[in-house]
Amino acid sequence: MTGPWLHIVGIGEDGMAGLAPATRAVVEGAEVIVGGDRHHVLSEAVSAERVAWPSPFDAMIDTLLSFKGRRVVVLATGDPLWYSVGARIGRAISPSEIVYHPQLSAFQLAAARMGWSLADVETLTVHGRPVEQMIAFIQPDARLLVLTTGAETPGKIAAFLTQRGFGESRMSVLAAMGGKDEARFDGIARAWDHAVPEFNTLAVDCVAAPDAALVPRVPGLADDLFHHDGTMTKREVRAATLAKLMPMRGAHLWDIGTGSGSVAIEWMRAARFARATAIEPRADRRAMAAANALALGAPKLAIVEGEAPAALEGLEPPDAIFIGGGLSAEVFAAAWKALRPLGRLVANAVTLESEAALIALQAEHGGDLVRIGVDRVEPVGRYRGWRPAMPVVQWSLVKR
């Protein structure tokens, strides 16, 4: 068989009747149909070999390839390439072997039901993922469309909103959109008590109270938002550090000597799908970093026990590296070797010994060397005065 052998078809609640004639013909002519239980029900009139999603789900590609040479259809919900199985398949099987047949996505349907411009909302999924990752998107006046992971998800998100001073936010759960059993449930976060269907999409219109937590995705969160033991990259220096690290969509950071995890967490919040691995030898600090990651919407932060350079062995190569503690020529050499081309490395130093190490490394390898000083107003008897924090020497360079 030459050309595409695999068709990935989006199907809605209206089943086969909602498909375009050409797409319906593809499904009707399939020898093998792969999908979830509801997809098989929606297409039950078609005679074909039926295959459920494999378990574990990662076995899906091998399952599909075993049918190569036959007419294979994968059924997905809505648009197969928008937070759906089509993207996963397309990364493993050549696009030249696949034809995609999109249907209206849950986001498009939900935006239409709400009367919202899809270009002006955040589209998120917590389906099969930690619900806490949506916390980073709770902002005044933000509108969120969320693919949920089950009937309990709206209640969890209502609790997150209420805890952060967004209890007046308006919430709508939309279920079975486009089908005969379509349903809608409306309420506000602080009083949310609806029992909703397992398969649903959540719309949130964020409303901030005067005392709401302001936790923007721009780096430089207030220090008191993090649990820490005093040893952390402080707010102003952290913002400057993230600017040099340059968070980008899907990029991976190593945070060596993570402490409270503040730099890694802000990296993940600053760009969609950004990832981070935090390396920390102390158990108490690893626990703080994990708690901070959950509270601030970066639950997928990977935390590794150990000290560099030994702890770096076997880790996925990074797009950026921050060395906040334990700097040495050996640590730099291992980190620099692992860093991908165009990767950014930033190292901060406070002590004279680590400062001397930075100066020596910068003399050998180049890059920018700056000294950052921050003064804060504090009481001086009956008056006020400036109290300087310890200056930070920062070295940054790009691997070219």
C-alpha positions in Angstrom: 0.0 0.0 0.0 1.4 3.4 -1.0 0.4 6.8 0.4 -1.6 7.3 3.5 -3.0 4.2 5.2 -4.1 5.8 8.5 -7.0 8.2 8.9 -7.5 10.1 12.1 -11.1 11.3 12.3 -12.6 13.8 14.7 -16.1 12.8 15.8 -18.6 14.8 17.8 -21.7 14.0 19.9 -23.8 13.8 16.8 -21.8 10.8 15.6 -21.7 9.7 12.0 -24.4 12.2 11.1 -22.1 15.1 11.9 -19.3 14.0 9.6 -18.8 15.4 6.1 -19.8 12.9 3.4 -16.2 12.2 2.4 -15.1 11.6 6.0 -18.2 9.4 6.6 -17.2 7.3 3.6 -13.7 6.8 5.1 -15.1 5.6 8.4 -17.6 3.3 6.6 -14.9 1.8 4.5 -12.5 1.1 7.4 -11.3 -2.4 8.1 -10.0 -1.5 11.6 -11.4 1.3 13.9 -9.4 2.3 16.9 -10.9 4.5 19.7 -12.4 4.8 23.1 -15.6 3.3 24.3 -17.7 6.4 23.4 -16.1 6.7 20.0 -17.2 3.1 19.2 -20.7 3.8 20.4 -20.9 6.9 18.2 -19.9 4.9 15.2 -21.5 1.5 16.1 -23.4 1.2 12.8 -20.2 0.7 10.9 -18.9 -2.9 10.5 -15.2 -3.2 11.2 -12.7 -4.8 13.5 -12.9 -2.8 16.7 -9.9 -2.0 18.8 -9.9 -0.2 22.2 -7.1 2.2 23.2 -4.2 0.0 24.4 -3.1 0.0 28.0 -0.6 1.5 28.7 -1.5 4.2 26.2 2.2 4.4 25.1 1.6 1.1 23.3 -0.7 2.8 20.9 1.9 3.4 18.2 3.0 -0.3 18.1 -0.7 -1.3 17.9 -1.3 1.1 15.0 1.8 0.0 13.1 0.7 -3.7 13.5 -2.3 -2.8 11.2 -0.3 -1.1 8.5 -1.4 -2.4 5.1 -5.1 -2.3 6.1 -7.6 0.5 6.1 -7.3 1.9 9.6 -9.3 4.7 11.2 -8.6 6.2 14.6 -11.5 8.1 16.1 -10.8 11.0 18.4 -13.0 13.7 19.9 -13.3 17.0 18.0 -10.1 18.2 16.4 -7.5 15.4 16.6 -4.6 17.8 16.6 -5.8 20.1 19.4 -4.8 18.5 22.8 -5.7 15.2 21.3 -4.3 11.8 20.2 -3.5 13.0 16.6 -0.5 15.0 17.7 1.0 12.0 19.6 0.6 9.8 16.6 2.0 12.4 14.2 5.2 12.5 16.2 5.8 8.8 15.7 4.4 8.1 12.3 5.3 10.1 9.2 2.6 12.7 8.2 2.8 11.3 4.7 1.1 8.2 6.0 -1.7 10.0 7.8 -4.8 11.9 6.7 -6.5 14.1 9.4 -10.2 14.8 9.4 -10.9 17.5 12.0 -14.3 18.1 13.5 -15.3 21.1 15.6 -13.2 21.1 18.8 -14.6 21.3 22.4 -12.9 24.7 22.6 -14.8 26.0 19.5 -18.1 24.7 20.7 -17.6 26.0 24.2 -16.6 29.5 23.0 -19.7 29.5 20.8 -21.9 28.6 23.7 -20.3 31.2 25.9 -20.2 33.9 23.2 -16.5 34.3 23.7 -13.9 35.1 21.1 -11.7 32.1 20.9 -8.7 34.4 20.1 -9.2 36.1 23.5 -9.3 33.1 25.9 -6.7 30.7 27.3 -7.3 27.2 26.1 -6.0 24.6 28.6 -6.2 20.9 29.2 -5.9 19.0 32.5 -7.2 15.8 30.9 -4.9 13.1 32.2 -2.6 15.8 33.7 -2.2 17.5 37.1 -5.1 19.9 37.7 -2.8 22.3 39.5 -1.1 23.3 36.2 -4.1 25.6 35.5 -3.3 27.7 38.6 -0.7 29.7 36.6 -3.5 31.1 34.4 -5.7 32.5 37.2 -5.5 36.2 36.5 -7.9 39.1 36.8 -10.4 39.3 33.9 -8.9 36.2 32.3 -11.2 33.8 30.5 -10.3 30.1 30.5 -11.6 27.1 28.6 -10.4 23.9 30.2 -10.7 20.3 29.0 -11.2 18.5 32.3 -10.2 15.1 33.6 -13.6 14.1 35.0 -16.6 15.1 37.1 -14.5 16.2 40.1 -12.3 18.6 38.2 -14.6 21.7 38.2 -14.9 21.4 42.0 -11.1 21.3 42.3 -10.7 24.3 40.1 -13.4 26.2 42.0 -11.4 25.6 45.2 -8.2 26.9 43.6 -10.0 30.1 42.5 -11.6 30.6 45.9 -8.3 30.1 47.8 -6.7 32.8 45.7 -9.4 35.4 46.1 -11.2 34.6 42.8 -14.3 33.1 44.5 -16.7 35.3 42.5 -15.4 33.9 39.2 -18.2 32.7 37.0 -18.0 29.0 36.0 -19.9 27.0 33.4 -19.6 23.3 32.8 -20.6 22.2 29.3 -21.3 18.6 28.5 -22.2 16.5 25.5 -22.0 19.7 23.3 -23.7 19.2 19.9 -25.6 16.0 21.0 -29.1 15.3 22.1 -28.0 15.2 25.8 -26.2 18.5 25.8 -26.2 20.1 29.2 -24.9 23.2 30.9 -24.3 24.0 34.6 -23.6 27.6 35.8 -22.4 29.0 39.1 -19.7 30.9 40.9 -16.5 29.3 42.3 -17.0 29.9 46.0 -20.5 28.2 45.9 -19.9 25.6 43.3 -21.8 22.4 44.2 -23.0 20.9 40.9 -22.8 17.2 40.1 -21.7 17.2 36.4 -21.0 14.5 33.8 -17.6 12.8 33.6 -16.9 14.1 30.1 -17.1 17.9 30.2 -15.5 21.2 29.3 -15.2 24.0 31.8 -15.4 27.8 31.1 -14.1 30.2 33.7 -14.6 34.0 33.7 -12.0 35.1 36.4 -13.2 37.8 38.8 -10.7 39.1 41.3 -11.6 40.3 44.8 -9.8 43.4 46.1 -7.6 41.1 48.2 -7.0 38.5 45.4 -3.5 37.1 45.0 -1.7 38.7 42.0 0.5 36.0 40.6 1.4 37.1 37.1 3.3 34.8 34.7 5.9 37.5 34.2 9.0 36.5 36.3 9.6 38.3 39.6 7.0 36.9 42.0 7.0 38.2 45.5 9.4 36.2 47.8 6.6 35.5 50.3 4.7 33.4 47.7 7.4 30.8 48.2 8.1 28.6 51.2 11.9 29.0 51.8 14.5 28.9 54.5 16.0 32.3 53.6 18.4 30.9 51.0 16.7 31.7 47.7 17.1 33.8 44.6 15.3 37.0 45.6 12.6 38.7 43.6 14.6 41.4 41.7 17.6 39.1 41.0 15.3 36.3 40.0 13.6 38.5 37.4 17.0 39.5 36.0 18.0 35.8 36.0 14.9 34.7 34.1 15.4 37.4 31.6 18.9 36.0 30.8 17.6 32.4 30.8 14.9 33.4 28.2 12.0 30.9 28.8 10.6 29.6 25.6 7.7 27.3 24.6 8.5 23.7 25.5 12.1 24.5 26.5 13.8 22.5 29.3 15.8 24.1 32.2 18.2 22.6 34.6 18.1 24.4 37.9 21.3 23.3 39.7 21.0 23.8 43.5 17.3 24.7 43.2 16.7 25.4 46.9 13.0 26.5 47.1 12.6 26.0 43.3 11.8 29.6 42.7 13.8 30.0 39.4 12.6 26.6 38.0 9.0 27.4 38.9 9.0 30.9 37.4 10.6 29.4 34.2 7.7 27.0 33.9 5.1 29.7 34.5 6.7 32.1 31.9 6.2 30.0 28.8 3.7 27.4 27.6 4.8 23.8 28.1 8.2 24.9 29.5 9.8 22.1 31.6 12.4 22.1 34.3 14.5 19.7 36.2 15.5 20.9 39.7 18.7 19.3 41.2 19.0 19.6 45.0 21.0 17.5 47.5 19.0 18.5 50.6 15.7 16.7 51.3 14.1 19.6 53.2 14.7 21.9 50.2 13.4 19.3 47.7 10.2 19.2 49.8 9.9 23.0 49.7 10.4 23.0 46.0 7.7 20.4 45.5 5.2 22.2 47.6 5.9 25.5 45.9 5.5 23.9 42.5 2.1 22.6 43.4 0.9 25.9 44.9 2.1 28.1 42.0 0.9 26.0 39.1 4.0 24.1 38.1 3.2 20.5 39.3 5.3 18.9 36.6 8.6 20.2 38.0 11.0 17.2 38.0 13.1 17.1 41.2 16.3 15.2 41.3 18.3 14.3 44.4 22.0 14.8 44.3 24.9 17.2 43.7 26.3 18.4 40.4 28.2 17.3 38.5 27.4 13.7 39.3 23.6 14.3 39.5 23.6 15.6 35.9 24.5 12.3 34.3 21.7 10.8 32.3 19.4 13.8 32.5 17.7 15.0 29.3 19.9 17.8 27.7 18.7 21.3 28.6 17.9 24.4 26.6 19.0 26.6 29.6 20.9 26.1 32.8 20.8 28.1 36.0 23.5 27.5 38.6 22.3 29.0 41.9 24.6 27.0 44.2 27.6 24.7 44.1 29.4 26.4 41.3 32.8 25.1 40.3 34.8 24.6 37.2 33.8 20.9 37.2 30.1 21.8 37.4 30.4 24.3 34.7 32.2 21.9 32.4 29.6 19.2 32.8 26.7 21.7 32.4 28.2 23.4 29.4 28.9 20.1 27.6 25.2 19.0 28.1 23.7 22.4 27.0 22.1 22.3 23.6 23.2 24.7 20.9 21.8 28.2 21.4 21.3 27.3 25.1 21.6 29.9 27.8 23.6 29.5 31.0 23.3 31.8 34.0 25.3 31.5 37.2 24.8 33.7 40.3 27.4 34.2 43.1 27.2 35.8 46.5 30.3 34.7 48.3 33.8 35.9 47.4 34.9 32.4 46.6 32.1 31.8 44.1 32.5 35.3 42.7 36.2 34.5 42.1 35.2 31.3 40.3 32.8 33.3 38.1 35.4 35.9 37.2 37.8 33.2 36.2 35.3 31.3 34.1 34.1 34.5 32.4 37.7 35.4 31.5 38.1 32.0 29.8 34.7 31.5 28.2 33.4 35.1 27.7 29.8 36.1 28.3 28.4 39.0 30.3 29.4 39.6 33.9 27.3 42.0 36.0 26.9 42.9 39.6 23.4 43.4 40.9 22.7 45.4 44.0 19.3 45.9 45.6 18.5 48.2 48.5 15.2 48.1 50.5 13.6 50.6 52.8 13.6 49.5 56.4 13.0 51.2 59.8 16.0 53.1 61.3 14.7 54.0 64.8 11.9 56.5 64.2 12.9 57.0 60.6 13.5 54.9 57.5 16.6 54.2 55.5 18.0 52.0 52.8 19.4 48.6 53.8 21.4 46.9 51.1 21.0 43.3 50.4 24.2 41.2 49.6 25.2 42.0 46.0 24.9 39.3 43.5 27.5 38.7 40.7 25.8 37.2 37.6 27.5 35.6 34.7 25.5 34.7 31.6 26.4 33.4 28.1 24.8 31.7 25.1 26.2 28.5 23.6 26.9 29.2 19.9 
